[in-house]
Amino acid sequence: MRLLFAVLLSLWASLSSSAQGATFMTNVYGRSFESLNGKWNVLVDWYDIGEKRHFEKNAKAVGDDDFVEYSFDGAMRLNVPGDWNSQNPELKYYEGVVWYGRNFDVRKSEGQRKFLYFCGVSYRCKVYLNEEFVGEHEGSFTPFQFEITDMLRDGENFLCLKVSNVRTKDAIPAMNFDWWNYGGITRDVLLITTPETYVNEYFVRLDDNNPNKIRVTLGLSGKTERSVKVEIPELKLSEEVITDINGRAEFVMTSDEIELWSPGNPKLYKTVISAGDDTVSDEIGFRTLSVDGTKILLNGKPCFMKSISFHEEIPQRMGRAFSESDAGVLLGEAAALGVNMVRLAHYPQNEYIVRLAERMGIILWEEIPLWQGIDFGNENTQGKAIAMYREMLFRDRNRCAVCFWGLANETRPSAVRNVFLENVLQMAKSIDDTRLYVIADDVAEWNDEKEVFEMNDPLIDRVDVVAVNRYMGWYAPWPKAPSECRWNVAAGKPLIISEFGGEALYGVHGEERRVSSWSEDYQANLMRDNIEMFRHIDNLAGISPWVLFDFRSPTRLSPGNQDGWNRKGLLSDQGLRKKAWYVIRDFYDECSHDPALTDGN
Ligand code: GCU
């Protein structure tokens, strides 16, 4: 029965996923936009009564008989972007509904189209403009847009959002996850202006088999044949084509002068795409990416991934990261470690982080939060995963720094899970077949007889790179001395150890051999033990210690040690480097002097 259901799920997904194009325009920051960030007025709607009372109407008691029992005027104010948990102590643990409202002025012009673009709202929301329902979205970490051209008033408009961070079994992530359940309008809100016909989507990338060939795919907002121009001035490239009757075009531009992007040389080219009086400008990097046996090749050279993970959180502020300066804090500490890659855990992080990583020459692994406990047998959940994954791909497929699309994290193999993820994988490849797909499993088991780690997962054969999360010396003791631990996982394919480590409370020292010491010395020793084991994994293509900073988690309750924080950070929640930080920094420094472990440049 479950297999039949799995097959039906697969059929449903294939029918429902391939038809749609991008659900929002590519690269809003390269267009004409106004920011709607700032202080918004909010109503904390604990018992979810706002729809019944029509908060979106922002009613005012004018006449003697008018009875209005709410008002945005004079209500609590929250910063947008920003989570509500870190802005008001009463909302630190709040899981529920908050209504946001603000006025904004617009001067309408003939022939102009207007869109509301939300970079991220956590977790689900309904959008209203001038008392009318506009649309809704689910998923905290991907953008969405609505056209409001015909709903806008010339002059003052009232924008209202109902936002909820209530967890549900069929959501992504589901009921239980090891990070804080932040709620709110946590990323930028933009008002985009376009002409009647505009460049809606584009994908500009280097041909993986020919570093002199740039492939361009683009789509206009309407099914119309129009002249479209793509220019890369520094390469003296300019190509003008006519789109087909569907408003789409695909073509190739060639140049012998292309300087390849790499961690050592993060070269980006100004790229301008125009159609009529619409112009979008971007910064595009060009690189090739492939797998050769157990090696990951960047620009044709083996590249060992010296990675770290981090959550989208500034621990000192105890809140979501949302700005360019926040991106600098997180990526600056990653760069200081000597990484060439960051695994953006466990969800698509804001565009400032993605674009700054690209400018800094840091390779990225991105994923959606298909993280433990997902309701794989639920077709609604499948639809949400397909939609969320598409949104991630369409937002970031022009970012050359993104080299890995993560399929899932610690999802146990089963018939429904295998079909669910295969559907996501097939859909994803139909949009982007230029990158490496990776899955992070935690089912590697020690075979005592053979004295080797092994792992069974049918998806190992379906992805380009296999990754394993394994916390030896933390959640489970070492099966043997680290130097004697051998691996036979994903033989013949690149293997990344995508999570390892243990917890330490900054400032606690001593007892480097007692796991419950919570000491920096134990954590540092644990890193050294893992590095010793890594030296004996033949197909090791990269490592990513868990995690850069201590981060907030409702599941970490050890009093005096955790107190609501996961302490696996190499840095404390105050940004102080623990002893383990130096162990990893020294290992990455050693790697960077190993001629066999290039950075693809
Ligand atoms: C898991 C999971 C992380 C989690 C970590 C931990 O592997 O992927 O999200 O925080 O382990 O237990 O600290």
Residues whose N, C-alpha, C, O or C-beta is under 5 A from the ligand:
A	BS01	GCU	D178 N469 E499
